[in-house]
Amino acid sequence: MTRSPTVRPCKLINYCVLCTCVPVSLCPVYKSPDYEELGYELLMDRLVSIGYPHELLQYTYDANFPTRGLVFDTMYGNLLKVDSHGNILVCTHGFTFLKGAQIQEYYPNKFIQRDNTDRFYILNTLFNLSETYLYACLVDFFTNCKRYTNLPKGYKHGDLFMSFKSMFQDVRDAMDYVHDTGILKEKTLQNMEKYIEKDPRLPLLLSRMKEVAKVFLATNSDYNYTEAIMSYLFDHPQGPKPGTPKQPWRSYFDLVAVDTRKPLFFGEGTVLRQVDTNTGKLRIGTYTGGLQHGTVYSGGSSDIICDLLGVKGKDILYIGDHIFGDILKSKKRQGWKTCLVVPELAKELRVWTEKSHLFEELKSLDVFLAELYKGPKGNLNCLRCCDTMAPCWEVWYRHLDSGSTESPDISAIQIRIKRVTHEMDMCYGKMGSVLRCGSRQTLFSSQLMRYADLYAASCLNLLYYPFSYLFRAPPLLMPHESTVDHYPLDMNVSESSVANRLLRLTDAKMKCENAITTNVVE
């Protein structure tokens, strides 16, 4: 929950189908990592068929390596994990993780201009996971193959030079080939039980939604593929409720649009045509009539769909899993309310729950680090006043400012922060969490917070809320607000500030001293 929209005003609920797939917003649909492995194998086969070395086929997909939101540097061949400002959090060359000094050789300020889209390519979608791993495999192979000479911007073999830029273009062309030829769709349809997740709660959710709002489906896929996938998803012994007959999948939607070509769909769009559901072919001519229930449309635009359904931007809750093609474009161009489906959240929440003590230690280290410059100096001794036997603090403060020459030794704390951050990251996978690196948020996380009103691991989570529910985001303090202590009205301000500060410091100091002592012993 990033903002506070209410579901009730929404007159229209849209489900997104992304590229060659029924929307992950409906299930999530793809079974991971089986589907990513299929995509990886098809991409690798294509590269080998156009001349890449056969030895590459020895690499097998490792789902523990890639994560969404990484950036590929087409100049140096590195995979980068960055924050919203472009500061580098993690950097790999192939499968080799680079350290601080090594990173600075490529990026002197440990920073990239991520708006330079000619050089930096953001791997934000679920389809990009197999592509991400493929880049790492290619760089690893050519770096370690003795037939090739390593150069800063690529590899040389005899009179031939292959730059990282050309390698990147070959992979992008292979991705287009896999999608455009329909081979990925074909393999998916041949074994839907392996690649597609089916949930019996889906018809129930859509039937409830249709009782209170209009529901439409928008997909970049063609009609035949959409028909096959949706028929499989809705193939259950009974209808949405026990004892009710099974219904055809199109009955759950007020409008179905295929071949939408998102994100173009949110701008000028394409010609709106009708689909002959018996043959899957398009009817000639542009459709100019009103909404016909049971009709499947091809192309069109978001404006045309709104006109057909009689709704405006703010009336729509748009559910999709593509941060750029779905959420960002629908939010920026149309002002729709948005819900981003992030399947990785299930794992993220599990790790966050099991390893919460690591994040608490990071926060304690931050507090202790700050207090070294502006906090109590020396040991904190809780004494008893001789007269009242009440506790009091024997404290003296250091106040370091621009005129101070004293420089506290923070090296042990810095080492501990790096170790705790690394331990947290490894709990999620080799490239860490999709949403954070230690206490810092990733680029993907910042985009989610900026453009998605709601986000969830599955749209099925909406089953457990009434449609009148008011989703509210927790209040977030700005940095200057978080420095102000709040205290009871009957307490002296100075007493409250000192007490709170000492309590925070004591707790942080105990944790940090234990951690630092452990490091010294190690």
N, C-alpha and C positions, 0 to 999 in steps of 0.2 A: 504494500500500500504506500504509494508515494504522494498522492494528493487525496482529496476528500470528495469524490463524486458520489452521488446517490444513484442506485440502480433504477429507482422508481420512474424518473422522468423519461427513461429511455424507451422510445416507441419502436426502435429497430435494433435488432441484435444480429451482427454479421459474424459468420465463421469464415476464416480464411483457409483456402487450400493453397499450399505453397508449391510452385513449380510442378513437379511430377508426382505430387503426393497429396493424399487427403490430409487436411490440416492436423498438425500436431496439436492444435488447439482443441481438437475433438477428442483426443485420447489421453496422453500423447500417442501418436500413431506408430511411428517407427520403433522397432525393437532395437535397442542399442546394446552391444556394439555390432550386432549382426549386419545391420543395414550399412553402417559406416565401413565395415569390412568389405561388403559387396562393392560399394562405390570405389574403395581403394583398389581392389583387384581389377575392376574394369578400367580404371585410369592407368594403372601400371601396365596392363596388357596393351592399351592403346599406345603408350609411349614406346614400348618395345617394338610394336608393329611399325612405327615410323622411324626406327633406327637406333633407339637407345639400347645400351648393352643388355644382353640376356641375363647377366649376373644380377641385375636388379630384381629379378623374380624371386631371388632367395630371401628378400625382405618380406616379412609378414606383419600384418596390422597389429599394433599394440595400442589398445584403447586407453591405457594408463598414461600415454604421453600427451596427446593433443588436448587442448581446451579451446573453447570459443573465445573470440575477441582478441586473438593474437594479431600481430602485424608482420607481414613479410616485407623485408627490405630488398627490393629488386636490384639494388646496386651491389650489396655485399653478401646477399644470400642468407641473412640472419632472420630468425624468428624472434620477435620482440613482444614482451608483455609490458604495456605502458599504462600510465594513469591518464586522467582526463586532460592533462596539460601536455602530455607527450614525454613526461619523465620516464626513463626506462627502469622497470622493476626487475625484469628477468630477460636474459639474452642468451640464445643458443645458436651455435653454428653447426648444423646437422644435429647430432645428439650430444654435442659437447657444450656444457654450460660454461659460459665465460664469466670470469671474475671481474672485479672492479677495474684493475689496470688494463685488462684485455678489452673490456667494453669501451674504455676511454680511447683506445687506439682507433676504434671505428667512430665513436661518438664522444668527442672531447668533453662535452658538457653533460653526458649521459641523458641526452635530450634529442627528440626528433620533431621535425615540423610535420606532424601527421596530416596536415592539410595538403601536403605535397602528394597528391594522389597519383602522379606519374611515377613516383618512386616507391611509395608505401601503400601496400594493399591490405585492407582490413578484412580479416577472416571471421565474419560475424555470424554466419548461418550454420545450421546443423549440417548442411551439405559440405561446408568448408572443413569439417573435422577430418575427413579422409584426405582432402587436399592438403591440409596442414601437415599431416603425417608424411604425405608423399614428398613435400618440399624437404623435410628433414632427412628422408631416405636418400634423395638425390644428392644433397650436399654431402652427406656422410659418405656415400659411395665414391663420388668423384674426388673428395678430399683424400681418401685413403687408398685410392687405386693408383698403383705405381705407373700406369701408362699415361697418366695425366699430370701436367705440371700445374701446381696451384699458383694462381695469381690473385691479387686483391679483389678483382671484379669478375672472376670466373676461372675457367680451366683451359689449358692449351694442350693439344695433341697433334704433334707434327706442325703442319701449316694451318690447322683448324683451331679456332678460338670459340669457345662457348661461354657466353656471359651469363650471369645470373638472371639478367633481364630476358634473354632469349629462352632460358630454361623456364622462367615464370610464364612466358607467353605460350610455350609448348604445353604446359600443364593446363593453362586456361583454355587453350584450343581443345585439349583432350576432354576437359570437362564439358565444353559445348558439344563435342562429338557424342559423348555418352548420353547427354540429354536429348539432343536434336535427332539422333538416329532412333531413339526409343528403346535402346538396349537395356537401360536401367529399368524402364517401365516393364519391359518384357520379362526380365529376370524377377522382378517383384511379383508380377502376376502369376508366374510359374510356381511360386512358393509363398503365398500370402501368410500362411500360418507362421512361417519363420520370420518374416519381415514386418508384418503388420499386427499391431496390438488391438484386439477387439474387446470392448467393455460393454456388458449388458446394461449399464447405467446410462449410456448415451441416449437411447430413445426416450427414457424417462425425463432426462434433463431438457431435451429439445421440446418434448410435448408440453412440459410445464412452462417453458419460455414462450411457446406459441400461444398459450392461453392469455398471456399478459402483454405480448409484444409481437411485432413482425420479425421474422427470422429469414435471413437470406444467406446464400452460400456463394462466395466468389473464389474462383480458382484459376490458376494459370494453366492447368492441365486441359487436355481436350476432352470432349464428351465421353468417348468410349472408355478412356482410362478412369475418368471420374465415376462412370456408371459401375464399372467393375469393382473399384475400391469401396464405394459407398454401399453397394449391394452386399459386399462381404461384411462391412461394419454393422449393418442393420439386419444381418441374417441370424435372428434369434427365434427360439421356439414360439414365443408369444409377443404381444405388443408391449407398449411402455409400462403397463400395469398388469399384475397377475390376473389371468383369466380373460384378457383382451386379445383379440386376434392380431397377428403380425401385419404391419402396414408397410407399404412401399416407401423407400427412403425419401423420395421427393415430396411425400405428403407432410414431412416435418418442416418444409421450407416454403415460404411465401414466394420466393424467387430464387432461381439458380442461374448463375452466370459462369460460363467456362471461357477459356482462352482470354482472360482479362488483361494479360500482359502487365501486371503490376511491376514496378511502380507507375508506369505510364497511365494506368487506370485512374490514378488520383489526379492526373493533369488533363491533357487534351483527350486522352483515351483513344479508342478506335471505333470503327463502325459497329453499331449494334445490329445483330442479325439473329434470326431464330434458328434453332437446331431441330432437325427431323430426328426425333428420338428413336425411330424405327431403324434408320440407317446410320445415324451419327453424322450425317452430312448437313451442311449449312444450306438454308433456303436463300435463294438469290434476292438481292435488294436489301435496303436498309429498313429496319423495323421502326415504324413511326406511331404505332398504336399505343393503347393503354396496357396496363398490366393484365396478363392472362394467367390465371392460376394453372399450374401444371405444365406451363411452357418453360423450356430451357432456352436461355439466351447465350449468345456468344459475343465477346468483346464488350463494347460500351465504355462507360466512364462512371466515376462515382457520382457526378452530377446527374447523369441520365438515370441511374439507379434510384437516387433520392427522389427524382421527379416521378418515376413509375410508382414508387411506394408512398409518395406523399409525405416525406419527412425532411427535416433539416439536419445540419451537421451535429448540433448539440443533442439531438434526439437519439443519436446512434452510439451504441457501445460496440466497438470493433475489437474482435478477438483474433490475434494472430501470433505467429512465432518468429517472424522475421523483423528484427529490430529496425532495419532500414526500409525494406520494401513494404512492410505492413504498418508498423507502429509510427515511425518517424514521419513518413509521407502522409499518412492519414491524419496525424496530429497537426503537422505544419501547414498542409495545404487545405484541409477541410475542417479542422478544429473538432474532429470526432473525439469522443471519450474512448480511451484505449485500454486494452488488457493484454499484456504480453505473457505468452506461455513459455516458461523456462523449465524444460524437463529436468535439467541438472539440479533444480532446487531440492529435490528429494534427497540427493546425496549431500548437497550443501548443508541442509538442515541437520542431517544425521551427524555429520562431522562436527558441525558447530555445537551440537548438544554434547557430544562425547568429549570434545576437546576445548570446552569453554574455559577451562582453567588456564590454557595457554594464552588466550586473549586477555584474561584478567591479569596475568603476569605481565603482558605487554603494557597494559594501562598502568600498572604499578611501577614499571620501569620508567615510563614517561613522567610520572609524578616525581619519582625519586631524582630523575635527571634534572627536572626544573628546580627542585628545591636545593640542589647543590649550589645554585647561583643566587637564589633569593630566600633560602630557608634557614632553619636553625643550624647552628654550628656546634659541633661537639656532640657528646652523648646526651640523650634525653633521659633525665632521671625523674621518675614520679616519686615525689617526696610527700611526707605528711607534715602539715603545719603543727608546730609544737603546741599551739594554743587550742586549735579547733580540731586537730586530727583530720582535717579535710585535705583532699589531694590537691597539690599545686605542682606547677611545672618549673623546673630550673632550666631556663632557656636563655641563650644569647644568639642573636641573629647576625648573619653575614649579609651585607647589602652591597653586592657587586654591581658597579655601573660602568659607564664609559671611562671613568678615571681610575678604575681598579687595575692593579697589576697582577693580582692573584688569579691563577687559572686552575680550577679544579681538574683532577684527573678523571676523565669520563671514559677511558678506553675499555675498562672492564664492563661497564654498562653497555657500551656500544657493541661489544662482542656478544654479550648475552642477548641483546635485542635481535641481532642477526641470527643467532642460533634458534631462538624461539620462533622467529618469523619463518625460518627454513623448516623447522619441525611442523609448524602449522601447515605450510604449503604442501609438504609431502603427504599429509593426511588426505589431501584431495586428489593427488596425482603428481606426475613428474613436473608438470608446468604449473601446479598449484590450483587455487580456486579460480573459477570464472569471474568472481565478483570482487575479490580482494587479494592483497599481498601483505600479510601482516595486518597492520592497522590502516593501510592505504587502499582506497578503492581503485578498481581497474577502469579502463576506458569503457568496457562493456557495462560495468556497473553504473557509471556516470550517465551513459546514454539511457539506460533503463530508468534511472531516477528522473531524468529530464523529460522523457517522452511518454512513458507508460503511467497511466493513472493507477492501474492495478497490475499486479503480476502474480503468477501462481505456477505451480508445477504442472497443473492440468486445469482445463476449463471445468472439469467435473467437480472441482471444489465448490463451484457455485450452487451445486445441489444442496449444500448444507447451510445456505443463507436464504432468508425470505427475500423476494424481489423488491421489497420496500426497504431493505437494509441500507443504512447510511454508512458507507465505508469512510472511516476517518483515519488520516495519517497521524502518527504520534507527533507532538510538537518537537521541532528541532531547534536547539539553541545555536545562535551564531557564536563564533569563538569569543567575542568580547562579553557576551551574556553568560557564558559558562564560567567566567572568572569571578562572578559575583556570588558571594555566599548569601543564602537565604536563611533567616533566623527568626525565632519567635519574637513577637512584639515586645514582650517583657524582658528580653535579654539585651544587655548592653552590646552595641555593635562590635566594639573592640574585643570583648570577651568571646563573642561568637566566632569572629574571624580567626582568632588565635586558636580556639578550641578545635574548630573544624580543620584548620591547617595542620595542627599537630596530630590529630587523629588520622588524617590522610597520610601524613608523612610517616608516622609510626608503623602503620600497616604496610606502606610501600617499602619502608626501609627494611623491615623484617623479611619480606619476600625477596627483596633484592640482595640483601646480605647472604641469605641462604643460597640463592642462585649463584652469586659470585663466588662464594666459598666452594660450592660444588665445582665450578669451572676451574678454580685454582687446583683443587684436588685432582681433577681429570688431567 
